[in-house]
Amino acid sequence: MKLRSTVAIVVMAALPGIALAQTQSTPRIDKRQELQDKRIDQGVQSGQLTAKEAKKLERGQAHVQKIEDKAVSDGKVTVKERARIEHAQDQQSRKIYREKHDKQTVQREEERAAKRQAKK
């Protein structure tokens, strides 16, 4: 009986550590994801990103997160998995830059919509 309760206590004490290890195994990747999310939010607030562009970039961020979640699921992120995640983040970063610096802005989209309405 004492053995069971001791084992149960040890298992319960270890569970938060296991969860913590999984969430902290990729702090650099997590930080970069957070910064890229902020870049998207800033682009929406400034009008550099249209709603459509932001939605597309958010889907890309979700894809990178899915890759990371899959890599972390076994408790260990291998060098190859980390490289794949970082490559996906690099691609996503370039997409964010391109979308923020293209000629499409919220103001221009509104002007185009107004012109289309005027033609009807």
Buried (B, 14 or more C-beta within 10 A) or exposed (E): EEEEEEEEEEEEEEEEEEEEEBEEBBEEBBEBBEEBBEBBEEBBEEEBBBEEBBEBBBEBBEEBBEBBEEBBEEEEBEEEBBEBBBEBBEEBBEBBEEBBEEEBBBEEBEEEEEEEEEEE
